[in-house]
Amino acid sequence: MSYIARLVAITKVSSVTREIMPFVHFQAQQKGVEVTDDTKVAILQVENIPSYHIVFLDTKISIEELDAELEKNDTKLARETRALLAKQMENQE
């Protein structure tokens, strides 16, 4: 079964809800990212399961790298989410 990830928000960590903060800390630990209140993140919700995927937009990640990362968990970006994130990631460079 393949999952679809949709964009919930692009925000700073200081605005992330308590419900989602454990996902931020988990992803930060997995990726070795130091998180501050000003860290810019994209929050993706994985459909049909109570899971979120956090993308640290302050790091240099390409849309292709994100696709590969999600594919490891049998997840794909929704078309509109992919387009929005690709544009956001281009602006980070």
N, CA, C and O atoms as a GROMACS GRO file, in nm:
protein
  372
    1MET      N    1   0.084  -0.119   0.000
    1MET     CA    2   0.000   0.000   0.000
    1MET      C    3   0.088   0.124   0.000
    1MET      O    4   0.181   0.135   0.080
    2SER      N    5   0.059   0.215  -0.087
    2SER     CA    6   0.135   0.338  -0.097
    2SER      C    7   0.060   0.450  -0.026
    2SER      O    8  -0.063   0.456  -0.028
    3TYR      N    9   0.135   0.539   0.038
    3TYR     CA   10   0.076   0.650   0.112
    3TYR      C   11   0.101   0.780   0.037
    3TYR      O   12   0.194   0.790  -0.042
    4ILE      N   13   0.018   0.880   0.064
    4ILE     CA   14   0.031   1.012   0.005
    4ILE      C   15   0.057   1.112   0.117
    4ILE      O   16  -0.012   1.112   0.219
    5ALA      N   17   0.157   1.198   0.097
    5ALA     CA   18   0.189   1.303   0.193
    5ALA      C   19   0.142   1.436   0.137
    5ALA      O   20   0.171   1.471   0.023
    6ARG      N   21   0.069   1.510   0.220
    6ARG     CA   22   0.017   1.642   0.180
    6ARG      C   23   0.071   1.749   0.273
    6ARG      O   24   0.090   1.727   0.392
    7LEU      N   25   0.095   1.866   0.217
    7LEU     CA   26   0.147   1.978   0.293
    7LEU      C   27   0.041   2.030   0.390
    7LEU      O   28  -0.072   2.059   0.350
    8VAL      N   29   0.079   2.041   0.516
    8VAL     CA   30  -0.008   2.100   0.619
    8VAL      C   31   0.029   2.247   0.637
    8VAL      O   32  -0.058   2.334   0.639
    9ALA      N   33   0.160   2.273   0.649
    9ALA     CA   34   0.205   2.411   0.672
    9ALA      C   35   0.353   2.425   0.642
    9ALA      O   36   0.430   2.329   0.648
   10ILE      N   37   0.390   2.546   0.611
   10ILE     CA   38   0.530   2.586   0.608
   10ILE      C   39   0.540   2.695   0.714
   10ILE      O   40   0.474   2.798   0.705
   11THR      N   41   0.622   2.670   0.815
   11THR     CA   42   0.626   2.758   0.930
   11THR      C   43   0.760   2.749   1.001
   11THR      O   44   0.848   2.674   0.959
   12LYS      N   45   0.773   2.824   1.106
   12LYS     CA   46   0.891   2.812   1.193
   12LYS      C   47   0.857   2.718   1.308
   12LYS      O   48   0.740   2.703   1.345
   13VAL      N   49   0.959   2.657   1.364
   13VAL     CA   50   0.938   2.561   1.473
   13VAL      C   51   0.861   2.625   1.589
   13VAL      O   52   0.783   2.557   1.656
   14SER      N   53   0.883   2.752   1.614
   14SER     CA   54   0.814   2.819   1.725
   14SER      C   55   0.662   2.817   1.709
   14SER      O   56   0.590   2.835   1.807
   15SER      N   57   0.612   2.795   1.588
   15SER     CA   58   0.467   2.791   1.562
   15SER      C   59   0.410   2.651   1.551
   15SER      O   60   0.290   2.634   1.531
   16VAL      N   61   0.495   2.550   1.565
   16VAL     CA   62   0.448   2.411   1.552
   16VAL      C   63   0.369   2.372   1.678
   16VAL      O   64   0.409   2.405   1.790
   17THR      N   65   0.258   2.303   1.658
   17THR     CA   66   0.174   2.263   1.771
   17THR      C   67   0.240   2.154   1.855
   17THR      O   68   0.329   2.083   1.807
   18ARG      N   69   0.196   2.142   1.978
   18ARG     CA   70   0.247   2.040   2.069
   18ARG      C   71   0.227   1.900   2.012
   18ARG      O   72   0.310   1.811   2.034
   19GLU      N   73   0.119   1.880   1.940
   19GLU     CA   74   0.087   1.750   1.880
   19GLU      C   75   0.192   1.707   1.778
   19GLU      O   76   0.223   1.588   1.767
   20ILE      N   77   0.246   1.802   1.705
   20ILE     CA   78   0.339   1.771   1.596
   20ILE      C   79   0.486   1.780   1.641
   20ILE      O   80   0.574   1.725   1.575
   21MET      N   81   0.512   1.848   1.751
   21MET     CA   82   0.650   1.869   1.796
   21MET      C   83   0.731   1.739   1.812
   21MET      O   84   0.849   1.739   1.780
   22PRO      N   85   0.674   1.627   1.860
   22PRO     CA   86   0.752   1.504   1.868
   22PRO      C   87   0.805   1.458   1.732
   22PRO      O   88   0.914   1.401   1.724
   23PHE      N   89   0.730   1.483   1.626
   23PHE     CA   90   0.774   1.448   1.491
   23PHE      C   91   0.893   1.535   1.449
   23PHE      O   92   0.985   1.488   1.383
   24VAL      N   93   0.889   1.663   1.489
   24VAL     CA   94   1.000   1.754   1.460
   24VAL      C   95   1.127   1.703   1.528
   24VAL      O   96   1.232   1.693   1.465
   25HIS      N   97   1.116   1.671   1.657
   25HIS     CA   98   1.233   1.625   1.731
   25HIS      C   99   1.285   1.492   1.678
   25HIS      O  100   1.406   1.471   1.670
   26PHE      N  101   1.195   1.402   1.641
   26PHE     CA  102   1.237   1.273   1.586
   26PHE      C  103   1.314   1.291   1.457
   26PHE      O  104   1.423   1.236   1.440
   27GLN      N  105   1.258   1.370   1.364
   27GLN     CA  106   1.325   1.394   1.236
   27GLN      C  107   1.458   1.465   1.256
   27GLN      O  108   1.556   1.433   1.188
   28ALA      N  109   1.462   1.561   1.348
   28ALA     CA  110   1.586   1.633   1.374
   28ALA      C  111   1.695   1.538   1.424
   28ALA      O  112   1.810   1.547   1.382
   29GLN      N  113   1.657   1.448   1.512
   29GLN     CA  114   1.753   1.351   1.565
   29GLN      C  115   1.800   1.258   1.454
   29GLN      O  116   1.920   1.228   1.445
   30GLN      N  117   1.709   1.211   1.370
   30GLN     CA  118   1.744   1.120   1.262
   30GLN      C  119   1.840   1.185   1.161
   30GLN      O  120   1.927   1.119   1.105
   31LYS      N  121   1.822   1.315   1.139
   31LYS     CA  122   1.899   1.384   1.036
   31LYS      C  123   2.015   1.466   1.092
   31LYS      O  124   2.092   1.526   1.017
   32GLY      N  125   2.028   1.468   1.224
   32GLY     CA  126   2.136   1.544   1.284
   32GLY      C  127   2.121   1.694   1.266
   32GLY      O  128   2.219   1.766   1.250
   33VAL      N  129   1.996   1.740   1.270
   33VAL     CA  130   1.968   1.883   1.252
   33VAL      C  131   1.947   1.947   1.389
   33VAL      O  132   1.873   1.895   1.473
   34GLU      N  133   2.014   2.059   1.410
   34GLU     CA  134   1.994   2.134   1.534
   34GLU      C  135   1.874   2.227   1.514
   34GLU      O  136   1.875   2.312   1.425
   35VAL      N  137   1.773   2.210   1.597
   35VAL     CA  138   1.648   2.284   1.581
   35VAL      C  139   1.644   2.402   1.677
   35VAL      O  140   1.673   2.389   1.796
   36THR      N  141   1.608   2.518   1.624
   36THR     CA  142   1.582   2.636   1.705
   36THR      C  143   1.440   2.684   1.676
   36THR      O  144   1.375   2.631   1.585
   37ASP      N  145   1.393   2.782   1.751
   37ASP     CA  146   1.259   2.837   1.725
   37ASP      C  147   1.247   2.895   1.585
   37ASP      O  148   1.137   2.899   1.530
   38ASP      N  149   1.359   2.940   1.528
   38ASP     CA  150   1.356   3.002   1.395
   38ASP      C  151   1.376   2.904   1.280
   38ASP      O  152   1.374   2.945   1.164
   39THR      N  153   1.395   2.777   1.309
   39THR     CA  154   1.413   2.677   1.204
   39THR      C  155   1.286   2.670   1.120
   39THR      O  156   1.176   2.654   1.174
   40LYS      N  157   1.302   2.681   0.989
   40LYS     CA  158   1.187   2.678   0.898
   40LYS      C  159   1.160   2.533   0.856
   40LYS      O  160   1.250   2.462   0.812
   41VAL      N  161   1.034   2.492   0.871
   41VAL     CA  162   0.996   2.354   0.840
   41VAL      C  163   0.872   2.349   0.753
   41VAL      O  164   0.787   2.439   0.754
   42ALA      N  165   0.864   2.242   0.677
   42ALA     CA  166   0.740   2.207   0.606
   42ALA      C  167   0.685   2.085   0.679
   42ALA      O  168   0.758   1.988   0.704
   43ILE      N  169   0.558   2.089   0.711
   43ILE     CA  170   0.494   1.979   0.780
   43ILE      C  171   0.407   1.905   0.680
   43ILE      O  172   0.315   1.962   0.620
   44LEU      N  173   0.436   1.777   0.662
   44LEU     CA  174   0.359   1.693   0.571
   44LEU      C  175   0.279   1.593   0.653
   44LEU      O  176   0.333   1.530   0.744
   45GLN      N  177   0.153   1.577   0.621
   45GLN     CA  178   0.072   1.475   0.687
   45GLN      C  179   0.058   1.358   0.592
   45GLN      O  180   0.022   1.373   0.476
   46VAL      N  181   0.086   1.240   0.645
   46VAL     CA  182   0.074   1.118   0.567
   46VAL      C  183  -0.071   1.071   0.580
   46VAL      O  184  -0.119   1.043   0.690
   47GLU      N  185  -0.140   1.062   0.466
   47GLU     CA  186  -0.281   1.025   0.467
   47GLU      C  187  -0.305   0.885   0.522
   47GLU      O  188  -0.224   0.794   0.503
   48ASN      N  189  -0.416   0.870   0.590
   48ASN     CA  190  -0.467   0.742   0.640
   48ASN      C  191  -0.388   0.683   0.757
   48ASN      O  192  -0.421   0.574   0.804
   49ILE      N  193  -0.286   0.753   0.804
   49ILE     CA  194  -0.217   0.710   0.926
   49ILE      C  195  -0.184   0.835   1.008
   49ILE      O  196  -0.165   0.942   0.952
   50PRO      N  197  -0.178   0.822   1.139
   50PRO     CA  198  -0.152   0.940   1.223
   50PRO      C  199  -0.003   0.974   1.226
   50PRO      O  200   0.062   0.962   1.330
   51SER      N  201   0.050   1.015   1.111
   51SER     CA  202   0.192   1.041   1.102
   51SER      C  203   0.220   1.168   1.024
   51SER      O  204   0.147   1.205   0.932
   52TYR      N  205   0.327   1.234   1.064
   52TYR     CA  206   0.372   1.354   0.996
   52TYR      C  207   0.517   1.336   0.955
   52TYR      O  208   0.593   1.265   1.020
   53HIS      N  209   0.553   1.400   0.846
   53HIS     CA  210   0.693   1.400   0.803
   53HIS      C  211   0.736   1.545   0.802
   53HIS      O  212   0.668   1.631   0.746
   54ILE      N  213   0.849   1.572   0.863
   54ILE     CA  214   0.898   1.709   0.874
   54ILE      C  215   1.014   1.728   0.777
   54ILE      O  216   1.107   1.647   0.771
   55VAL      N  217   1.008   1.838   0.702
   55VAL     CA  218   1.115   1.873   0.609
   55VAL      C  219   1.179   2.001   0.663
   55VAL      O  220   1.111   2.102   0.682
   56PHE      N  221   1.309   1.997   0.688
   56PHE     CA  222   1.381   2.113   0.737
   56PHE      C  223   1.424   2.196   0.616
   56PHE      O  224   1.519   2.160   0.546
   57LEU      N  225   1.355   2.306   0.594
   57LEU     CA  226   1.378   2.386   0.474
   57LEU      C  227   1.505   2.468   0.481
   57LEU      O  228   1.552   2.518   0.378
   58ASP      N  229   1.563   2.484   0.600
   58ASP     CA  230   1.688   2.558   0.614
   58ASP      C  231   1.808   2.472   0.569
   58ASP      O  232   1.917   2.525   0.546
   59THR      N  233   1.787   2.342   0.557
   59THR     CA  234   1.894   2.254   0.508
   59THR      C  235   1.884   2.249   0.356
   59THR      O  236   1.780   2.278   0.299
   60LYS      N  237   1.991   2.212   0.294
   60LYS     CA  238   1.992   2.204   0.147
   60LYS      C  239   1.941   2.067   0.105
   60LYS      O  240   2.018   1.972   0.092
   61ILE      N  241   1.811   2.057   0.084
   61ILE     CA  242   1.749   1.933   0.037
   61ILE      C  243   1.676   1.965  -0.093
   61ILE      O  244   1.610   2.068  -0.105
   62SER      N  245   1.690   1.877  -0.189
   62SER     CA  246   1.621   1.896  -0.317
   62SER      C  247   1.490   1.818  -0.314
   62SER      O  248   1.469   1.730  -0.229
   63ILE      N  249   1.404   1.851  -0.405
   63ILE     CA  250   1.276   1.779  -0.414
   63ILE      C  251   1.300   1.632  -0.449
   63ILE      O  252   1.225   1.545  -0.405
   64GLU      N  253   1.404   1.605  -0.526
   64GLU     CA  254   1.437   1.466  -0.561
   64GLU      C  255   1.485   1.388  -0.439
   64GLU      O  256   1.451   1.271  -0.422
   65GLU      N  257   1.563   1.454  -0.353
   65GLU     CA  258   1.608   1.390  -0.229
   65GLU      C  259   1.490   1.362  -0.137
   65GLU      O  260   1.485   1.257  -0.073
   66LEU      N  261   1.396   1.456  -0.131
   66LEU     CA  262   1.277   1.435  -0.049
   66LEU      C  263   1.194   1.319  -0.104
   66LEU      O  264   1.144   1.236  -0.028
   67ASP      N  265   1.179   1.314  -0.237
   67ASP     CA  266   1.106   1.202  -0.299
   67ASP      C  267   1.169   1.068  -0.259
   67ASP      O  268   1.098   0.974  -0.223
   68ALA      N  269   1.302   1.060  -0.265
   68ALA     CA  270   1.373   0.936  -0.231
   68ALA      C  271   1.356   0.901  -0.084
   68ALA      O  272   1.338   0.784  -0.049
   69GLU      N  273   1.361   1.002   0.001
   69GLU     CA  274   1.343   0.982   0.145
   69GLU      C  275   1.205   0.925   0.176
   69GLU      O  276   1.193   0.831   0.254
   70LEU      N  277   1.103   0.981   0.115
   70LEU     CA  278   0.966   0.935   0.139
   70LEU      C  279   0.942   0.797   0.080
   70LEU      O  280   0.869   0.716   0.136
   71GLU      N  281   1.005   0.770  -0.036
   71GLU     CA  282   0.988   0.642  -0.103
   71GLU      C  283   1.031   0.526  -0.013
   71GLU      O  284   0.976   0.416  -0.022
   72LYS      N  285   1.130   0.550   0.074
   72LYS     CA  286   1.175   0.446   0.168
   72LYS      C  287   1.062   0.400   0.260
   72LYS      O  288   1.065   0.288   0.311
   73ASN      N  289   0.964   0.487   0.281
   73ASN     CA  290   0.848   0.454   0.365
   73ASN      C  291   0.722   0.435   0.281
   73ASN      O  292   0.611   0.448   0.331
   74ASP      N  293   0.742   0.403   0.153
   74ASP     CA  294   0.630   0.377   0.062
   74ASP      C  295   0.533   0.495   0.056
   74ASP      O  296   0.411   0.477   0.053
   75THR      N  297   0.589   0.616   0.055
   75THR     CA  298   0.509   0.738   0.055
   75THR      C  299   0.550   0.826  -0.062
   75THR      O  300   0.668   0.834  -0.098
   76LYS      N  301   0.451   0.891  -0.122
   76LYS     CA  302   0.476   0.984  -0.232
   76LYS      C  303   0.411   1.117  -0.198
   76LYS      O  304   0.312   1.123  -0.126
   77LEU      N  305   0.469   1.224  -0.252
   77LEU     CA  306   0.411   1.356  -0.235
   77LEU      C  307   0.288   1.372  -0.324
   77LEU      O  308   0.288   1.328  -0.439
   78ALA      N  309   0.186   1.435  -0.270
   78ALA     CA  310   0.070   1.471  -0.352
   78ALA      C  311   0.120   1.571  -0.458
   78ALA      O  312   0.211   1.648  -0.432
   79ARG      N  313   0.061   1.569  -0.574
   79ARG     CA  314   0.107   1.651  -0.686
   79ARG      C  315   0.118   1.800  -0.648
   79ARG      O  316   0.219   1.864  -0.676
   80GLU      N  317   0.012   1.854  -0.585
   80GLU     CA  318   0.013   1.996  -0.551
   80GLU      C  319   0.117   2.026  -0.441
   80GLU      O  320   0.177   2.133  -0.440
   81THR      N  321   0.136   1.932  -0.350
   81THR     CA  322   0.237   1.949  -0.245
   81THR      C  323   0.376   1.949  -0.307
   81THR      O  324   0.460   2.030  -0.269
   82ARG      N  325   0.400   1.859  -0.400
   82ARG     CA  326   0.531   1.852  -0.466
   82ARG      C  327   0.561   1.983  -0.537
   82ARG      O  328   0.674   2.033  -0.530
   83ALA      N  329   0.463   2.039  -0.605
   83ALA     CA  330   0.484   2.165  -0.678
   83ALA      C  331   0.515   2.279  -0.581
   83ALA      O  332   0.605   2.358  -0.606
   84LEU      N  333   0.441   2.288  -0.472
   84LEU     CA  334   0.465   2.394  -0.373
   84LEU      C  335   0.602   2.381  -0.308
   84LEU      O  336   0.673   2.480  -0.292
   85LEU      N  337   0.638   2.260  -0.269
   85LEU     CA  338   0.767   2.239  -0.204
   85LEU      C  339   0.884   2.262  -0.301
   85LEU      O  340   0.986   2.318  -0.262
   86ALA      N  341   0.868   2.218  -0.424
   86ALA     CA  342   0.974   2.240  -0.524
   86ALA      C  343   1.002   2.389  -0.539
   86ALA      O  344   1.117   2.431  -0.545
   87LYS      N  345   0.896   2.469  -0.545
   87LYS     CA  346   0.910   2.615  -0.556
   87LYS      C  347   0.977   2.671  -0.432
   87LYS      O  348   1.067   2.755  -0.442
   88GLN      N  349   0.936   2.626  -0.315
   88GLN     CA  350   0.994   2.671  -0.188
   88GLN      C  351   1.142   2.637  -0.180
   88GLN      O  352   1.224   2.719  -0.138
   89MET      N  353   1.177   2.515  -0.221
   89MET     CA  354   1.315   2.470  -0.215
   89MET      C  355   1.405   2.546  -0.314
   89MET      O  356   1.522   2.571  -0.285
   90GLU      N  357   1.350   2.582  -0.428
   90GLU     CA  358   1.424   2.664  -0.524
   90GLU      C  359   1.459   2.799  -0.464
   90GLU      O  360   1.569   2.850  -0.484
   91ASN      N  361   1.364   2.856  -0.390
   91ASN     CA  362   1.385   2.988  -0.330
   91ASN      C  363   1.485   2.984  -0.215
   91ASN      O  364   1.537   3.089  -0.176
   92GLN      N  365   1.513   2.866  -0.160
   92GLN     CA  366   1.608   2.852  -0.050
   92GLN      C  367   1.751   2.859  -0.098
   92GLN      O  368   1.842   2.889  -0.021
   93GLU      N  369   1.773   2.832  -0.224
   93GLU     CA  370   1.910   2.825  -0.277
   93GLU      C  371   1.969   2.962  -0.297
   93GLU      O  372   2.084   2.974  -0.341
   0.00000   0.00000   0.00000
